[in-house]
Amino acid sequence: MIGLDTNVLIRYIAQDDAIQTPIATRLFESFNSEKPGFISVVALIETAWVLRSFYDVTRQQLQRVIETLLRTRGVVVERSDLVWTALSAHSRGDADFADYLIERHGRDARCEYTLTFDHDAANMMGMKLLK
């Protein structure tokens, strides 16, 4: 298994660099069940943040990107079970994808709830506003 950094994911997704994009694309095309690529939760959250902050992708576009990564053959996404449930909640709510994933991890760790200063995140089940 080969771990993937955020910048490799961004080059592959954005297809916006004349030198790095073809390299990232060849890498993704080389992955298979015997030698998969690995996307950590940290790299996935960073990727979502970069896409929203610097590439102005919409919530719906981000949904499609993450779904595609989850379904890509030869790619393993860390804690894909939690990523799927966070993605589902993200499609129905107002908070950032990262907030849903953080809440899902807290719930999985048996946290009573997760505290936040983010009002949008606090409106979802499992998170409470810290005052």
N, C-alpha and C positions, 0 to 999 in steps of 0.2 A: 504494500500500500504506500502511496506517495501523498504526503500532506501538501495542501495548497494554501498559499498565502493570499490575503485579500487582493493584492495587486495583480496576481495571476488571474483570479476570478474576474476582476474588473476588466482586464484586457480582453478576456474571452467574451464576457457579456457585452461590453460596450463596442468592441471591434473598432477602436478609434486610434490605434497606434500602428504606424506602418511597419515598425520593426517587431514590437512585442506581440501584437495581435496574431500574426501567423504562427509564432512560436507557441503561444498559449493554445491556439486552435489545434495545432498538431498534437500537442500534449493531450488535450481532451479527447481527440479522436483516437489516441493510442490506448486509452483506458479500457479495461475489460474486467471480467469477474476474477481472473487470476491476478491481475495487477491493477487494482482500482485506485482512483484518486480519492482523497479524504478531505472533506470540508468540516472543519471544527465549528462549533457553535460560535466561538469568538470571531472567526473569519466570516461566518455568515452574517452576524450582527454588524460587523464593520462594513461588509459589502452592502448591506441594506442602507446603512447610514451614508456611505459614499454615493450610492445611486440616488438617494433622495436629496442629499445636500449639494452635490456637484453636478449631477446629471439631470436633476429636476424630474425624475420619473414619478409618475402618479402612483397612488396606492394600488390601483388595478395593475399597472405595469409591474410594480414590485411583486405583487401576488404571483403574476405569471412567471417572473424570473425565478422566484423561489420554488414554485411548483415544478418548473422545468428542471432545476437542479436536483430536486428530490426524485424526479422520475428518470434522470439521465442514467443510462446503463453504464456500469463501470465507475460510478461515483457513489461514495458512501458519505452520507451526511450524519455527523454525530447527533445522537439523540433525535433521530428523524421522527420518532413517535411524538416527542414534545414539540418539534418544529411544525409538524402537521396540525396539532391542536392549536398552537399559537397562530398559525396561518389562518386557520378557520375562524378563530376569534377576531383576528385582524380584519378579515373580510367583512365583519359585521360591526366593527367598532370604530372609535375615533383615535385611539392611542397609536403610538408607533409600534411597528413590528417587534422591536427589541423589548418594549414594555410587556407585550404579551408573552414573549419567550421567557423573560425574567420571572414573570408571575407563574408560568407553567413550571419552571425549574423550582421555584419556591414551594409550590404545591406538591411537586414530586418529592421534595425533601421533607415534606410534612410540616411546612411552616403554617402557622395559624392564618397568617396573611402577610403581605409584603407592604412595607411603608414606602411612600413616595411624596415628593413635593409637586409632582406633575398632576395637574387637575384632570387632564384627559385620562391619564392612566388610573387615577383614583376612582374614576367612575366605572371601572370594570370590576367584575367580581374577583375577589381575591387580593385586591389592593386597597389600601386605605391612605387617605391624605394625612401627612404628618403636619401638625399645626403647632 
